[in-house]
């Protein structure tokens, strides 16, 4: 099972996906980050459950140029990640 995060605010065009990828890889998580047409960033991850709180804290703060206004977290049983890496889409 995967976890899906939707991050809203000023999160596109500020290096947010690269920030997420760097930290997700360091935490041993697989998945992806992508920009959505509505201005949010979608992050889907799988990996050690104990790494998710750390990633969530990082998503709430974002990189220096970002401004995170909201974060939604949900279980995503529909998405089964077969990758062993974290990608930027």
C-alpha positions in Angstrom: 0.0 0.0 0.0 1.1 3.5 -0.8 0.6 6.8 0.9 -0.5 9.9 -1.1 0.1 13.4 -0.1 -1.4 16.5 -1.8 0.5 19.7 -1.1 -1.0 23.0 -1.8 0.3 26.6 -1.7 3.1 28.1 -3.6 4.7 24.7 -4.4 5.3 24.8 -8.1 8.2 26.5 -9.7 10.2 26.6 -6.5 12.1 23.3 -6.5 9.5 21.5 -4.4 9.6 18.2 -6.3 13.4 18.1 -6.2 13.4 18.9 -2.5 10.9 16.0 -1.9 12.9 13.6 -4.1 16.2 14.3 -2.2 14.6 13.7 1.2 12.4 10.7 0.1 15.5 9.0 -1.2 17.4 9.7 2.0 14.5 8.2 4.0 14.5 5.0 1.8 11.1 5.7 0.2 10.1 4.9 -3.3 7.6 6.7 -5.4 7.2 10.0 -7.2 6.3 13.7 -7.0 4.5 15.5 -9.8 2.8 18.8 -10.4 -0.9 18.8 -10.8 -2.8 21.1 -13.1 -4.6 22.8 -10.2 -1.2 24.0 -8.7 -0.7 21.3 -6.1 2.1 18.8 -5.9 1.1 15.1 -5.6 3.6 12.9 -3.7 3.0 9.1 -3.7 5.3 7.0 -1.6 5.9 3.5 -0.3 8.5 2.3 2.1 9.2 2.0 5.8 6.2 3.3 7.9 8.6 4.9 10.4 9.9 7.2 7.6 6.5 8.7 6.8 6.3 11.1 9.7 9.7 12.6 8.8 8.6 13.0 5.2 5.3 14.6 6.3 7.2 17.1 8.4 9.4 18.0 5.4 6.4 18.4 3.1 4.8 20.8 5.6 7.8 23.0 5.6 9.0 22.6 2.0 12.1 24.3 0.5 13.1 27.9 1.3 11.2 29.4 -1.7 8.0 27.4 -1.1 4.9 28.3 0.9 2.9 25.3 2.0 -0.7 26.2 2.8 -2.2 22.8 3.1 -1.3 19.1 3.2 -3.7 16.2 2.7 -2.6 12.6 3.5 -4.4 9.5 2.5 -3.8 5.8 2.1 -3.6 4.9 -1.6 -4.3 1.1 -1.8 -5.0 1.5 -5.6 -1.4 2.5 -6.3 1.1 -0.3 -6.0 4.6 1.1 -6.6 7.0 -1.3 -8.2 9.9 1.1 -8.4 12.8 1.0 -6.0 13.6 4.7 -6.6 11.9 8.0 -6.2 11.1 9.9 -9.4 10.1 13.3 -10.4 7.3 13.3 -13.0 
